[in-house]
Structure formats: C-alpha cells, structure tokens
Amino acid sequence: MSLQMVSAISNSSLIQPGFSLLNFDGHVFFFGQKGWPKRSCPTGVFLLDIKQNELKMKPAIFSKDSCYLPPLRYPAICTLRGNAESDKYQYIIHGGKTPNNDLSDKIYIISLVSKNSKRTTFQCIEKDLAGDVPEARYGHTINVVHSRGKSMSVIFGGRSYVPLGQRTTEKWNSVVDCLPSVFLVDFEFGCCTSYILPELQDGLSFHVSVAKNDTIYILGGHSLQNNIRAPSLYKLKVDLPLGSPAVTCTILPGGISVSSAVVTQIGDTEFVLVGGYQSDNQKRLVCNTIVLEDNKIEIVERETPRWTPDIKHCRIWFGCDMGKGSVLLGIPGDNKQMISDANYFYILRCRGAEEDEEEELTAQTCSQTSTEDPGDSTPFEDSEEFCFSAEASSFDVDDTDTYNEDDEEDESETGYWITCSASCNVNINTWVPFYSTELNKPAMILCSSRDGHWVHAQCMDLSETMLLHLSEANVKYFCNEHVDLNKGLQTPKKVGQLKKQPMKPLRKKKAMKLTPVKKSFLRRLFE
C-alpha cells in the first residue's frame, strides 16, 4: 500500500465530506459538492484529472434528455450492469442530502454517453418507484444481487429526519435511525418491497456492505439510538424465484467496530477496508482485507501505509473509492497557515504496481457511504455555506489550448482582466460567471467612442437580454462614460416642414323654407 499526496490546484473547496466518486472506463468523476452548482458547471459533476500529483476538476455535461440531478451528499451508490459479462455499466444513486439540508427519496441512474478530450456527456434518468418506497434518507447503502438469472437492488440502513409531526423549532434538523427494514427494488418494473427480519433489531448507518452474487455482507456501522459502533457482521441472502423473493439474515462472528469506512476492490474476490472511526473522536488507522469465497467471508488485518503526521493527528478524515484499488482521502487544512486549499488530499493505492496495470476485475460490486456526517458523531462539522473559489483557468476544457497572438489583438490592451472603467469591479481572483453565456472569462462589449475600447458588460449593468441584442444587432454601443458625450456631439437632423392641409369650411345652416301647409300647421299648434 502506498500513500501519495496530491495538490488540488483548482476548486478544492468543492470536495467536502459526503462526496462521491464515479469510475467510468478508468476515468474518475466527482459528484456531491456541498453547495448548489454554479453556471460554469450546472451539472455538479466534474472529471478528476490527476497528472503529476496535481488534481484538476473539469466540468461534465448532461444530455438533453436527462433529468435534473441535484448535488447529493452521503447518498448510497453502486454499479448496475446489464449482465455479469457486460463491460458497460451504470451507477445507481439513491437518497442523500441536498444543499438545503433536505433529504432525497429519489433514485437516479446515470450512464456515460460520450467522452472525448474536450467534453464528457452523461445521461441521468430518474426512476419512478411504486409499492413500499424507502423514505428519504442518507448514510445508507445500496447493492445489486443476482439470483436465478434475475437482478434486484437492496437498500438498507441510513438516517432520516424526525417525523414532521414531532419536529420542533429547536430540534428541526434532528435525525433518527431508519427502521432496520430491507428493501428490494426491481428496476425492470419499478416495484419496491420491504422486509422486516428478526435478526435486525437496531437501525444502522454509515456501515459498509459488500455483495457477491446473491449475498450481501453488512459490516460495522453506527447506531444513533444507542450511540455505539458494535462489531456487527450480517449476511443477507436473497433468493429470486419465479414467485415472491425470499430474504434471510444470518448473524456472523468476526465483525469490526467501525463506521464511515471506505471499501475498494483489488481482486476478483478481494476487497480492502480503510479509514473510518472506531469512536466519536478516534479514527481507525488499521486496514483490513476482505475475502469472499465459497459462500463465506474472511476478514484479516493487513499492512497499513505510512500515515503522515497530519493524518495521524487530525480528528476528521473523509474519502471515497476511486476504483481499481485506489482511495481518495481528505483531511482538513491547518487554518493557522495561509493556504488557499481548504483540505489536504491523498491517494491511497492498495494494489501493487503490477496489479495497477492490469484491467479492473469487476465481477462483484461494493457499496458504502463516502464518509460519516461529522455533525452526527463529532462536534467538528464545517457548518459554513459552500464557497466557490473560481480562477481564470479553473474550467479550461482543453489543457492543450495555448494563446496565439495571431488569433486576436494584444492581450494587454483588449484582455479580459483590464480595468475597463472607474467603477470596474472585475477581479481575476474573485470573479464568478454572471451571464449564462460566460464560462471562464467575463463578457465584454466594444464602446464605439472615438478611440474605441472594451468594457465589461457586468460593469455597465447590462441585462442578459440587452447583451444578446447588442451582440446580434448591427448597432453602435457607448459605455456609461461616453454615452452623454456622444449625445452632445450628435447633430440634430433636419426635420421637413409639415404640409398644412386646408381646413374644411364650416357648414352653414340653411334657412328652412315654410310652405303654406307648414305655416298652417304652426298656427294651429300655437293657437
């Protein structure tokens, strides 16, 4: 096992406890930032590009037929394959916390559509469920079992908020253990069925689950009701006949007292368990090897890496499986030092150098929550809202693009980071996208004054509609400092005289002619 430190040179504040990693064809993608996504990456999914011990995050996009996927922390994630021999697979995401601290009860299926050197496209589909639908939760696990040619997903554990009728203002965000029910989810028909097993008495969360064929092993976990991390080990066996499924549970000896551990697969039947906590304020620095063979499980200690002093002395750590026997670990940075990164990151490789070159063996699936919520077990939760640290080159899609002076004018005169006016407030170190058309540079517009100069559209208080109109219409624009001068220099246009149309003569009243008959009538009328 080898431990290597990596430098997060862009957007390291995105990676916070509760994140998840997705491995598609050897490429690792980040999901589950702490705050809502910005316009620069509305999907909240990033490619982790690690080169020369430097970690960069590049935004990914969703296809047009995808649903909206909010950033979820502490969800349950596992892989779903069409069949055991298929190389193509999808990821199932269930539950988790939104940036508003709301819990999700939805289930999503995310798959890779296309990937090239510049862009990665995913498809995300929300699956509708019926029957005994699991309540909204986090800190649980989901696995896929295969039996008699059928496949089903199994959801277990987690925490949820106190029922709405029991919530008070003082304890509005109080959480409780979910009931220890086992949920079977059939994705083909969208049906859910819950099972209550007598062997499962207490709720568990932030446990580890490893699956092989029709069997799931549940290891460790934290019980919020009893505030203990019991050395529990459960064996769930799922039989999928033509009729109703059958679920049985067996309590096995030899468990481990741990919560929030990370499991990574290093072989066909071999896994490595690292990290986690053995008490509220004590990390577990011991590593274990888990071997699944002949319908049994074997857990043994293995050689631990050389933990750095920072890892040994920190009280919080978090991480997630990167696939291919590697784990991304993070620890809080030292606030006393003037550093830009909020956390330090390490990559723990559990396989040998020769094994890393081999193709990944994926006959089994493993699932675990990324890390325990510090607010539930330790008093060190980072309660600050998510802060997006944007840089000029944070979201460069292609690192091979270089600036060519033949492509545009001198950057010193028409650059994006100039002081365009006296009221300019665009700073390369603090700027974030304002318009939907912006990615990594601010939108600018040319002022048609005598010499002509570029100004930032945001500094001119231009709306997005007006900016699009000016970019499409062939009209001149004058900035706020030259618009009055331009009005004073304009020569009034000659206005032609209006043609006066002759007025129609007034209609004269004609005298009424009185005939002898009318005269006779009037005399009789007034007599």
Buried (B, 14 or more C-beta within 10 A) or exposed (E): BBBEEBBBBBBBBBBBBBBBBBBBEEBBBBBBBBBBBBEBBBBBBBBBBBEEEEBBBBBBBBEEEBEEBBBBBBBBBBBBBEEEEEEEBBBBBBBBBBBEEEBBBBBBBBBBEEBEEEBBBBBBBBBEBEBBBBBBBBBBBBBBBBBEEBBBBBBBBBBBBBEEEEEEEEEEEEBBBBBBBBBBBBBEEBBBBBBEBEEBEBBBBBBBBBBBBBBBBBBBBBBBEEEBBBBBBBBBBBBBEEEEBEBEBEEBEEBBBBBBBBBBBBBEBBBBBBBBBBEBEEBBBBBBBBEBEEEEBEBEEBEEBEBBEBBEEBBBBBBBBBBBBBBBBBBBBEEEEEEEBBBBBBBBBBBEEEBBEEEBBBEBBBBBBBBBBBBBBBEEEBEEEBEBBBBBEBBBBEEEEEEEEEEEEEEEEBBBBBEBBEEBEBEEEEBEBBBEEBBBEBBBBBBBBEEEBBBBBBBBEBEBEBBBEBEEEEEEBBBBBBEEEBEEEEEEEEEEEEEEEEEEEEEEEEEEEEEEEEEEEEEEEEE
